Amino acid sequence: MATTKSTPKQPAASPNLPTPSINPLHAEALETFLELVPVKRLSQHTRKLLLSYLKHEMPDGPEDFLIDHIGDLENLFDLLDALEQNQPGL
């Protein structure tokens, strides 16, 4: 059975909100980062490190105060997944 990756959901555009834009300095830094770092490897290794740490340090699961931080990491993984889909040569 084939599995498919889901694409991150884009928030609905609101007519009252300004169009988001990326600071040119940030765009340049992101472009340099993507040229130097294989996104797929970074994504896989980061997930493995996190899971290994959690299994070793918190065998009963993460503490309540970490749940918000894990949500931030999930957002990072979503970003890495989106970058991986668009990175040429993978």
C-alpha beads as a LAMMPS data file, in Angstrom:
LAMMPS data file: protein, C-alpha beads

90 atoms
89 bonds

1 atom types
1 bond types

-500.0 500.0 xlo xhi
-500.0 500.0 ylo yhi
-500.0 500.0 zlo zhi

Masses

1 110.0

Atoms # bond

1 1 1 0.000 0.000 0.000
2 1 1 1.490 3.345 -1.040
3 1 1 1.653 6.183 1.423
4 1 1 1.359 9.812 0.461
5 1 1 2.690 12.856 2.219
6 1 1 0.173 15.478 3.109
7 1 1 1.006 19.032 2.248
8 1 1 0.896 21.663 4.986
9 1 1 -2.414 23.472 5.071
10 1 1 -2.313 27.095 4.037
11 1 1 -4.356 29.458 6.206
12 1 1 -7.239 31.135 4.422
13 1 1 -6.373 34.620 3.220
14 1 1 -8.124 37.389 5.084
15 1 1 -8.886 40.657 3.295
16 1 1 -8.084 42.565 6.500
17 1 1 -4.559 41.187 6.958
18 1 1 -1.465 42.332 5.074
19 1 1 0.172 39.853 2.725
20 1 1 3.039 38.169 4.564
21 1 1 6.487 38.831 3.177
22 1 1 9.991 37.681 3.976
23 1 1 12.680 40.136 4.916
24 1 1 15.328 40.063 2.132
25 1 1 18.057 39.307 4.693
26 1 1 16.047 36.340 5.996
27 1 1 15.359 35.133 2.452
28 1 1 19.084 35.238 1.665
29 1 1 19.937 33.369 4.874
30 1 1 17.316 30.712 4.094
31 1 1 18.602 30.338 0.541
32 1 1 22.181 29.895 1.791
33 1 1 20.996 27.389 4.399
34 1 1 19.142 25.351 1.773
35 1 1 22.239 25.318 -0.450
36 1 1 24.432 24.005 2.372
37 1 1 22.136 21.634 4.279
38 1 1 20.332 18.624 2.801
39 1 1 16.819 19.221 4.129
40 1 1 15.827 15.548 4.046
41 1 1 18.829 14.542 6.164
42 1 1 18.279 17.401 8.620
43 1 1 14.613 16.482 8.977
44 1 1 15.278 12.782 9.542
45 1 1 18.157 13.299 11.956
46 1 1 16.334 15.933 13.981
47 1 1 13.319 13.662 14.408
48 1 1 15.544 10.702 15.385
49 1 1 17.440 12.796 17.938
50 1 1 14.238 14.081 19.476
51 1 1 12.626 10.660 19.675
52 1 1 15.782 9.043 21.083
53 1 1 16.035 11.747 23.734
54 1 1 12.384 11.458 24.710
55 1 1 12.559 7.665 24.927
56 1 1 15.679 7.808 27.098
57 1 1 14.814 10.739 29.354
58 1 1 11.032 10.426 29.520
59 1 1 9.937 6.804 29.060
60 1 1 6.450 7.663 30.380
61 1 1 6.026 10.497 27.860
62 1 1 6.821 14.195 27.958
63 1 1 5.906 16.358 30.916
64 1 1 2.939 18.688 30.499
65 1 1 5.127 21.791 30.285
66 1 1 6.877 20.357 27.203
67 1 1 3.706 19.930 25.162
68 1 1 3.850 23.537 23.841
69 1 1 7.487 23.068 22.867
70 1 1 6.699 19.850 21.056
71 1 1 4.039 21.752 19.105
72 1 1 6.731 24.200 17.982
73 1 1 8.887 21.274 16.857
74 1 1 5.950 19.852 14.903
75 1 1 5.713 23.185 13.088
76 1 1 9.439 22.999 12.336
77 1 1 9.009 19.484 10.961
78 1 1 6.120 20.698 8.775
79 1 1 8.411 23.415 7.409
80 1 1 11.184 20.902 6.750
81 1 1 8.702 18.623 4.977
82 1 1 7.563 21.493 2.749
83 1 1 11.164 22.495 1.987
84 1 1 12.076 18.885 1.211
85 1 1 9.247 18.622 -1.335
86 1 1 10.551 21.708 -3.122
87 1 1 14.301 21.099 -2.890
88 1 1 15.672 20.086 -6.290
89 1 1 17.778 16.972 -6.592
90 1 1 16.010 14.862 -3.941

Bonds

1 1 1 2
2 1 2 3
3 1 3 4
4 1 4 5
5 1 5 6
6 1 6 7
7 1 7 8
8 1 8 9
9 1 9 10
10 1 10 11
11 1 11 12
12 1 12 13
13 1 13 14
14 1 14 15
15 1 15 16
16 1 16 17
17 1 17 18
18 1 18 19
19 1 19 20
20 1 20 21
21 1 21 22
22 1 22 23
23 1 23 24
24 1 24 25
25 1 25 26
26 1 26 27
27 1 27 28
28 1 28 29
29 1 29 30
30 1 30 31
31 1 31 32
32 1 32 33
33 1 33 34
34 1 34 35
35 1 35 36
36 1 36 37
37 1 37 38
38 1 38 39
39 1 39 40
40 1 40 41
41 1 41 42
42 1 42 43
43 1 43 44
44 1 44 45
45 1 45 46
46 1 46 47
47 1 47 48
48 1 48 49
49 1 49 50
50 1 50 51
51 1 51 52
52 1 52 53
53 1 53 54
54 1 54 55
55 1 55 56
56 1 56 57
57 1 57 58
58 1 58 59
59 1 59 60
60 1 60 61
61 1 61 62
62 1 62 63
63 1 63 64
64 1 64 65
65 1 65 66
66 1 66 67
67 1 67 68
68 1 68 69
69 1 69 70
70 1 70 71
71 1 71 72
72 1 72 73
73 1 73 74
74 1 74 75
75 1 75 76
76 1 76 77
77 1 77 78
78 1 78 79
79 1 79 80
80 1 80 81
81 1 81 82
82 1 82 83
83 1 83 84
84 1 84 85
85 1 85 86
86 1 86 87
87 1 87 88
88 1 88 89
89 1 89 90
